[in-house]
Amino acid sequence: MVLIRHQLFFPTELISLKRIAGLDRITFDENEGLRIGALVTHAQVEHSPIVQQHCPALAQCVHHVGNLRVRNMGTLVGDLCQADNHSDPAPLLGVLGARVRTRSLRGERLLSMAEFHVDIYETGVKEDEIVTEIVIPPPAPQACTAYLRFSGNSPIDWPILGVAGSLVAEDGQCKALKICVGSLTAVPLGFDSEAEELKGKKLTPGMIKKFARACAARIEPIDDTRGSEWYKKKVAEVYIRRTVETLAK
Ligand SMILES: Cc1cc2nc3c(=O)[nH]c(=O)nc-3n(C[C@H](O)[C@H](O)[C@H](O)COP(=O)(O)OP(=O)(O)OC[C@H]3O[C@@H](n4cnc5c(N)ncnc54)[C@H](O)[C@@H]3O)c2cc1C
């Protein structure tokens, strides 16, 4: 609907998925993890006891999507399928290792987030497929996950950037770190090689600062009305640092 209102898309037919049974479910099991159906709204994700128990960072993340009306009407899957590069959940689903299940007459496919995100407004979903659900694997034991966003105009505006992170640490030592930044580039950007450098090291304030600087240096942000390339790089450095500090607390 947003794309139609922006006059970016002129469909001749609209097909509602609302009456397809089973697409409105949120379930969790130890093997596959959390499964969120295509009809589940942001508000239902936010208030679901299952999501709050097994993936609290996602419940907190979708709380920041637009406003109450958007969260009551818009679905998490619709947010992803629209593939706006300012999506809040997209970078978080990246660090959570989520996959997108599609279905067509030819059968089912499970796409990683890297396969799903192709470009702004473009996904790996084929023309004869619909997305049926998002699957989030059970988190690694002791993993902490967080999502921090910054929106310049008002807190309910789309983000200038969103930083998602997941950390497994033992006695302050980094065992595994994942960071993914959304909004700045066409698709969310991960920093696995920079994070690999921190593996086995103590997360001191100096280390975290150096890491954030190295990540920000690699980003080539889109210059737009939300800020210049220079400004966005500076904000990214600050928010990557704050995300790792939050995780390491
Ligand atoms: C005022 C406003 C503010 C917003 N602010 C934010 C924000 O701060 N952060 C944020 O992340 N998002 C924001 N959004 C986006 C919002 O989250 C999405 O518009 C909403 O979630 C889309 O869900 P929907 O179910 O209405 O999808 P639709 O609008 O119905 O669909 C969106 C696109 O996805 C496709 N699609 C939907 N479901 C499927 C499916 N199951 N299989 C295949 N294709 C599918 C549709 O064909 C369409 O192209 C905002 C939107 C508005 C209007």
The ligand as an SDF file (V2000), in Angstrom:
LIG
                    3D

 53 58  0  0  0  0  0  0  0  0999 V2000
    3.7680    6.0300    8.2070 C   0  0  0  0  0  0  0  0  0  0  0  0
    4.6510    4.7960    8.1340 C   0  0  0  0  0  0  0  0  0  0  0  0
    5.7840    4.7180    8.9460 C   0  0  0  0  0  0  0  0  0  0  0  0
    6.5850    3.5840    8.9010 C   0  0  0  0  0  0  0  0  0  0  0  0
    7.6990    3.5370    9.7060 N   0  0  0  0  0  0  0  0  0  0  0  0
    8.4730    2.4240    9.7020 C   0  0  0  0  0  0  0  0  0  0  0  0
    9.6030    2.3360   10.5540 C   0  0  0  0  0  0  0  0  0  0  0  0
    9.9080    3.2330   11.3330 O   0  0  0  0  0  0  0  0  0  0  0  0
   10.3480    1.2090   10.4960 N   0  0  0  0  0  0  0  0  0  0  0  0
   10.0340    0.1670    9.6590 C   0  0  0  0  0  0  0  0  0  0  0  0
   10.7270   -0.8410    9.6740 O   0  0  0  0  0  0  0  0  0  0  0  0
    8.9680    0.2270    8.8410 N   0  0  0  0  0  0  0  0  0  0  0  0
    8.1720    1.3200    8.8340 C   0  0  0  0  0  0  0  0  0  0  0  0
    7.0750    1.3820    8.0230 N   0  0  0  0  0  0  0  0  0  0  0  0
    6.8070    0.2720    7.0870 C   0  0  0  0  0  0  0  0  0  0  0  0
    5.8160   -0.7130    7.6220 C   0  0  0  0  0  0  0  0  0  0  0  0
    6.4580   -1.5130    8.5960 O   0  0  0  0  0  0  0  0  0  0  0  0
    5.3560   -1.5590    6.4520 C   0  0  0  0  0  0  0  0  0  0  0  0
    4.6660   -0.6940    5.5480 O   0  0  0  0  0  0  0  0  0  0  0  0
    4.4180   -2.6500    6.8460 C   0  0  0  0  0  0  0  0  0  0  0  0
    4.9780   -3.5110    7.8030 O   0  0  0  0  0  0  0  0  0  0  0  0
    4.0690   -3.4580    5.6140 C   0  0  0  0  0  0  0  0  0  0  0  0
    3.2790   -4.5600    6.0170 O   0  0  0  0  0  0  0  0  0  0  0  0
    1.9300   -4.9010    5.2310 P   0  0  0  0  0  0  0  0  0  0  0  0
    1.4750   -6.1930    5.7950 O   0  0  0  0  0  0  0  0  0  0  0  0
    1.0010   -3.7310    5.2420 O   0  0  0  0  0  0  0  0  0  0  0  0
    2.5150   -5.1230    3.7710 O   0  0  0  0  0  0  0  0  0  0  0  0
    1.9630   -4.5670    2.3720 P   0  0  0  0  0  0  0  0  0  0  0  0
    2.0560   -3.0850    2.3510 O   0  0  0  0  0  0  0  0  0  0  0  0
    0.6490   -5.2410    2.1240 O   0  0  0  0  0  0  0  0  0  0  0  0
    3.0540   -5.1990    1.4370 O   0  0  0  0  0  0  0  0  0  0  0  0
    4.3310   -4.6100    1.2920 C   0  0  0  0  0  0  0  0  0  0  0  0
    5.0340   -5.2810    0.0860 C   0  0  0  0  0  0  0  0  0  0  0  0
    5.3820   -6.6250    0.4270 O   0  0  0  0  0  0  0  0  0  0  0  0
    4.6980   -7.5580   -0.4070 C   0  0  0  0  0  0  0  0  0  0  0  0
    4.2420   -8.6230    0.4730 N   0  0  0  0  0  0  0  0  0  0  0  0
    3.5730   -8.4870    1.6490 C   0  0  0  0  0  0  0  0  0  0  0  0
    3.3690   -9.6980    2.2130 N   0  0  0  0  0  0  0  0  0  0  0  0
    3.9270  -10.6050    1.3730 C   0  0  0  0  0  0  0  0  0  0  0  0
    4.0640  -12.0300    1.4150 C   0  0  0  0  0  0  0  0  0  0  0  0
    3.5520  -12.7510    2.4060 N   0  0  0  0  0  0  0  0  0  0  0  0
    4.6990  -12.6410    0.3820 N   0  0  0  0  0  0  0  0  0  0  0  0
    5.2130  -11.9130   -0.6420 C   0  0  0  0  0  0  0  0  0  0  0  0
    5.1260  -10.5670   -0.7330 N   0  0  0  0  0  0  0  0  0  0  0  0
    4.4920   -9.9240    0.2640 C   0  0  0  0  0  0  0  0  0  0  0  0
    3.5470   -6.7870   -1.0530 C   0  0  0  0  0  0  0  0  0  0  0  0
    3.2100   -7.3220   -2.3110 O   0  0  0  0  0  0  0  0  0  0  0  0
    4.1320   -5.3960   -1.1640 C   0  0  0  0  0  0  0  0  0  0  0  0
    4.9660   -5.2970   -2.2890 O   0  0  0  0  0  0  0  0  0  0  0  0
    6.2490    2.5010    8.0380 C   0  0  0  0  0  0  0  0  0  0  0  0
    5.0940    2.5840    7.2280 C   0  0  0  0  0  0  0  0  0  0  0  0
    4.2980    3.7110    7.2830 C   0  0  0  0  0  0  0  0  0  0  0  0
    3.0720    3.7700    6.4250 C   0  0  0  0  0  0  0  0  0  0  0  0
  1  2  1  0
  2  3  1  0
  2 52  2  0
  3  4  2  0
  4  5  1  0
  4 50  1  0
  5  6  2  0
  6  7  1  0
  6 13  1  0
  7  8  2  0
  7  9  1  0
  9 10  1  0
 10 11  2  0
 10 12  1  0
 12 13  2  0
 13 14  1  0
 14 15  1  0
 14 50  1  0
 15 16  1  0
 16 17  1  0
 16 18  1  0
 18 19  1  0
 18 20  1  0
 20 21  1  0
 20 22  1  0
 22 23  1  0
 23 24  1  0
 24 25  2  0
 24 26  1  0
 24 27  1  0
 27 28  1  0
 28 29  2  0
 28 30  1  0
 28 31  1  0
 31 32  1  0
 32 33  1  0
 33 34  1  0
 33 48  1  0
 34 35  1  0
 35 36  1  0
 35 46  1  0
 36 37  1  0
 36 45  1  0
 37 38  2  0
 38 39  1  0
 39 40  1  0
 39 45  2  0
 40 41  1  0
 40 42  2  0
 42 43  1  0
 43 44  2  0
 44 45  1  0
 46 47  1  0
 46 48  1  0
 48 49  1  0
 50 51  2  0
 51 52  1  0
 52 53  1  0
M  END
$$$$
